[in-house]
């Protein structure tokens, strides 16, 4: 089982790792197929519901769980879940260009889930949504969100929707014309922003004004949250 700490092995078998009681319970509720469950003796009373998951069940020691886990502090239960492409039609879309930090991607999935955005379209060089740190940070959104990896400039050119892009050269957020129908919000790389080819497809460049005047930049997931609130909660 420790081989599944390697992303390549998970990719080859189209599975992903879920850890911790809360996230594993989310997996069970989601209807995703569960292949394997490993739980510690300490978690025995709670683990009964996982035995009925349809997957293989193993009771493991703390040391064995530590060898399975990708985290410094393993959390009682580890699960191997089969990937599934969600069928999502219509609606606004969050689009991500070259996001590299797993925590950022997971947080953006979680925030999109909060605003009812069920489809996220990423450049092919964005971190995998099945990275265990992304899965953990998504807090269950990974089970409700369709995440796609595409040639992003080409996809944006063909999407047929207005594209709002976070840009230092954009109009201040308070002055931007808000969407009256479905739209795309594009967020760029943590340090380099939106790439030139993707930026060429942005119809509405948006600037979040730096009121304090001292911070160099906003965290990508924070910027995404501010823009989602403005675009999709009005």
Protein Blocks (a to p, Z undefined) as FASTA:
>chain_A
ZZmmpmklmmmnopaddedjklmmmmmmnopacfbdcddfklmmmmmmmmmnopacdddd
fklmmmmpmcfbdghiacdddddddddeehiddddehiablklmmmmmmmmmmnopabdc
ddfkbccfklmklmmmnnomlmmcccddddfklmmmmnopacddddfkbccfklpccdfb
dcddddddfklopafklmmmpmbdcddddfkomambdcfklmmmmmmmmmmmZZ
